[in-house]
Amino acid sequence: MADSKQRLAGKVAIVTGAGHGIGRAEALELARQGAKVVVNDLGGDTKGEGADLGVAQRVVQEIAALGASAVANGDSVASFEGARRIVETAIKTFGRLDILINNAGNARPRVIYNLSEEDWDAVIAVHLKGCFNMVRHAAPIFREQRSGVIINTGSESGLGHFGQANYSAAKEGIIGFTRTVARDLGRYGVRVNAIRPRAIDTRLAGGEGGGVEAGARLEQTFGRHVLGTRSMKTPRPAKAEEVAALVAWLCTDAMAAVNGRTFQIGGGEVGLWSEPELIRSSLREEGWTVDALDNEMLRDYLVGDIIDQR
Ligand SMILES: NC(=O)c1ccc[n+]([C@@H]2O[C@H](COP(=O)([O-])OP(=O)(O)OC[C@H]3O[C@@H](n4cnc5c(N)ncnc54)[C@H](O)[C@@H]3O)[C@@H](O)[C@H]2O)c1
């Protein structure tokens, strides 16, 4: 069912990695809500290799078919200069920038004893450094105009995910980055939030073109390997469109007061994540030594009920 209102009329948005999956859905939704969109995508494969501007251009055509405005950019977010050109594209084409969605992502899963330095660097470069690169170039503009919205894309993989050390580290780094940049920019009226999305109908999740069955298989696999109490089973298939709806809503004035927080979305579930806090502690006036720590009562108190996560 089409939304009746245009909640982002007059705004200019950048969506990185908007050629496929979640980013494409976000670019389309922001355009439906009235925003003009810079559709950035390198156009490579899921490992981040190769380049093709046609991938971003196709989404621009889809947006044009909705009667909205968009422009394609094929730079890599992993390049500091590339990120500068992405931001410049918004200013040169549309004259301003209001919204930055950091979504671009690659994946190179390997269990830690087989993870190469190259695979580590490639994933950190796109997700974590890519977020920094984009925010670094957008921040002076947002600070100057005293407004702006940034949404960074984390993942539940950051909670612990078998064979995804590079991806988990980058994604949890993005959450810490979000908290700090929210404080750096919050006093200028700029808000910076993060999402942990689920969408099975994307290339990265292995479901694009594979339909719901491929996604269900994937959820089963991930379910066994994500730590914590979260189940990967969702009441409905997790679709990119639902992620895009949350992202568009977070960009609206209704969410203007929300800064530095992380949201869950996917499979019919929307939620707010807690911020980590110390769950128990013990104070010792003289400070702690190994002798003092090596005490059965203290161990039982601190970790006695912790579930074995092997
Ligand atoms: N699909 C899920 O369930 C899921 C879950 C958690 C997090 N995420 C995150 O959501 C985001 C989108 O993932 P998706 O599932 O839609 O994957 P996807 O592969 O369909 O889309 C990612 C896009 O990013 C682009 N990209 C890759 N490297 C780039 C670079 N250096 N510069 C510019 N663009 C680049 C790709 O070309 C691709 O179009 C990623 O950050 C991913 O980690 C996805």
The ligand as a Gaussian input file, in Angstrom:
#p B3LYP/6-31G(d) Opt

LIG

0 1
 N       20.810000      -8.326000       4.498000
 C       20.855000      -8.442000       5.804000
 O       20.165000      -9.242000       6.436000
 C       21.758000      -7.551000       6.593000
 C       21.851000      -7.774000       7.979000
 C       22.627000      -6.931000       8.741000
 C       23.302000      -5.880000       8.126000
 N       23.219000      -5.700000       6.780000
 C       23.968000      -4.572000       6.197000
 O       23.101000      -3.850000       5.331000
 C       23.871000      -3.226000       4.306000
 C       23.300000      -3.595000       2.938000
 O       23.432000      -4.991000       2.750000
 P       22.583000      -5.835000       1.682000
 O       22.206000      -7.092000       2.372000
 O       21.556000      -4.981000       1.061000
 O       23.760000      -6.200000       0.641000
 P       23.901000      -5.979000      -0.954000
 O       25.154000      -6.694000      -1.380000
 O       22.625000      -6.336000      -1.641000
 O       24.121000      -4.415000      -1.060000
 C       25.332000      -3.795000      -0.667000
 C       25.694000      -2.777000      -1.720000
 O       26.881000      -2.087000      -1.348000
 C       27.659000      -1.874000      -2.509000
 N       29.063000      -1.659000      -2.164000
 C       29.953000      -2.581000      -1.729000
 N       31.154000      -2.003000      -1.538000
 C       31.013000      -0.688000      -1.852000
 C       31.885000       0.429000      -1.830000
 N       33.162000       0.287000      -1.455000
 N       31.409000       1.644000      -2.189000
 C       30.122000       1.792000      -2.577000
 N       29.241000       0.764000      -2.626000
 C       29.682000      -0.463000      -2.261000
 C       27.446000      -3.134000      -3.332000
 O       27.781000      -2.943000      -4.696000
 C       25.977000      -3.427000      -3.091000
 O       25.141000      -2.851000      -4.076000
 C       25.318000      -3.690000       4.519000
 O       26.004000      -2.730000       5.272000
 C       25.142000      -4.957000       5.320000
 O       26.294000      -5.262000       6.064000
 C       22.467000      -6.518000       5.992000

